[in-house]
Amino acid sequence: MPRTLPARSPLLGGATPASFLRRYWQKDALLVRGAIPDFAGLHTRAQLVALAQRDDVESRLLVREGRRWTMEHGPFPARALRGLPATHWTLLVQGANLESDAADALLRRFAFLPFARLDDLMVSYAAPGGGVGPHFDSYDVFLLQGFGRRRWRYGRQDDLSLRPGLPVKILKRFAPAHDAVLAPGDMLYLPPDFAHDGIAVDACTTYSIGFRAASHQELAEAFFDRMRDDVKLPGRYADPEARPTQEPARVGATMVREAAAALTRVRWNRAAVARFLGAMLSEPKSHVVFEAPAGRMPRARFDAALRRHGVKLDRRTQWLYDDVSIFLNGNVHPWPAGDRQPLMQLANLRALPASAVPALSADARAFLHQAHDDGYLHTG
């Protein structure tokens, strides 16, 4: 469940969320010592290796030998991870927040920013000397140190050209302005396009809290792809005034004009964009699978469990909303009749206590019942 940050939080170096957003967010880097006191990570090496062997978890393995880099994608057989060298390799595991409550709770510490912007929690385990090379990200990231130490060199630079022919995106030139070794619980915030390079001093883990930032091109492609289901254009091309042609291979001006006129009738408005955006931002990643409970729970039994235990969202569930719709794991739903406040509380806190259940309307309970049967939420 997301935690409300105090007015001044160690997580942000003593800044308030408002002052952090005003001073640093997408503007400048911030190094925070002791962002989470006594934090030493949530995973052992063995646990990360086990996750990397699963086919429903995204993972990568990077190994550096001098200037040569190799990268492989998981899942990895156990023997591949047992035969690694003593130094200069990194194992990256995406979506750790989907696999444990503790990892999900860590991601939700950053709920002072919209869930629609939060992406996932990536964990990297690095042997001494391991890293992914000097690079930049196109999105904001918080880099929280687990056990061990990592040296970060970082800074803003104009030249972001990459070395060609490598399996990873590594900067041709790297001119860091800052140099710091992070110990357990320390954290570094970096805005988009900040060059950085993290090298493990000891065997260590780093927790990367990343944020979604789709390019305008990606937005346009996704929007027009989704619009295919909504576009309804009557009529068909016709040319009753056609004349004989001496150039049968030419696409004529009349045909172009008629096609252009038809396409200009495609329209969208702000409401269509809002529906698209909510659906896109709540869409689970392709490898995410929800497990429906064995057997449908009868409505009366569900209501009784709801009254006794309340309800909480599955770690994989993304529930967003606006004034018109609920966006639940890529699906768009109208608000159920009745008071919206309990469902808004569930979306924002990712849990609804039993004490709030009496405020739910019959329609809202029916909506939650269906979501339960889909595996999107759980009672108890």
Residue, then its C-alpha position, 0 to 999 in steps of 0.5 A: m500500500p502506498r505510504t504518504l510521505p511526511a512533510r520532509s522525508p529522508l527518501l528525498g534528502g529532507a525535501t518535501p515532495a513539492s520542493f523536490l519536484r520543483r527543484y530537481w524533477q527532470k531538471d537536476a540530479l540529486l544524491v541522497r545519503g541514507a534515503i532509506p536508513d538500514f536498507a540493505g536490499l530485498h533480494t539475495r543473489a540466489q533469489l535473483v538467480a532463481l527469478a532469472q531462470r523463470d520464463d515469466v520474468e524479464s532478465r538480462l545478463l551482461v558480461r564485459e571483457g575489456r572493451r568487448w560486451t556480451m548480452e543475453h536475455g533470460p530465462f537462463p538455465a542454472r548452469a549458465l549462471r553457475g559458470l560466471p567469472a568472478t568479476h565484471w558481470t551484471l544480472l538485471v531482473q525487471g518487474a521485481n515489484l510483481e514478484s513480492d509484496a516487499a518489492d511492490a511496497l518499495l515501488r509504492r514509496f514513490a506514490f507522490l508521483p502518479f501511478a501512470r508514470l511509475d513503470d517498474l522496479m528493476v534489480s541488478y546484481a553486479a559482481p565486483g567491476g560489473g556494470v552496464g557501461p556509461h549510458f543515458d536513459s530517456y526517463d527519470v530513475f531513482l537508483l537505490q543501493g542495496f547491499g554492497r557498494r557501487r561507484w556512480r559517475y554522472g553528469r549532464q552532457d550534450d554529446l549523447s552519441l553511442r558506440p556502434g556495433l555493441p549489444v548495449k547502448i554505451l556512450k562514445r564519450f563520457a565526461p562525468a561531472h560528479d563521482a560518488v560511491l553509494a552505500p546501502g540505503d543511499m540513493l541517486y536520482l537522475p533526470p532523463d538524458f543524464a549520462h551515468d556509469g555505475i560500477a560495483v565496488d563489491a558484489c552489490t545490488t541496486y534497485s532502479i525505480g523507473f518511470r514511463a515516458a512514451s515518445h510522441q511517436e509511440l503515443a501516435e502509433a498506439f493511438f491510431d492502432r487502437m482507433r481501428d476498432d472505433v473508426k466507422l467510415p460509410g461508403r466506398y470509393a466510386d468513379p462513375e465519371a471515369r474516362p479512358t486512360q493512356e497511363p493505366a499505371r498512374v495513381g490519378a489525382t481524382m483517386v487521391r482526392e477521393a481517398a483524402a476526402a474520406l480520411t479527413r472524416v476520421r475525427w477524435n476528441r479529448a474524450a477519445v484521447a482520454r479513453f485511449l490514454g487510460a487504457m494504454l497506461s493501465e495495460p499490463k506488460s505482455h508477460v503478465v498473466f493473471e491467475a483467476p481463483a479456482g472456481r467462481m466465488p458466489r456473490a453472497r460469499f464474496d460480499a461476506a468476505l468483503r465485509r470481513h476482510g476488505v479487499k486489496l489489488d493484486r500486485r500486477t493490477q494497474w487501476l487508474y481512473d478519471d472523471v468518466s472512466i475506470f481503467l483496469n488492466g487495459n480495459v475501460h469501464p464506466w463508474p458503477a452507480g453510487d459513491r465513487q470515493p471507496l473505489m477511488q480509495l482502493a485505486n489510490l491506496r491499493a487496498l480497501p479496509a473492511s470498515a469502508v465496505p458499507a459505503l460501497s453500492a451494490d453496483a460497486r460490489a458487483f464490479l469488484h466481484q467480477a474483478h476478483d473472478d478475473g484475478y485482479l484483486h483479492t479479499g483478505 
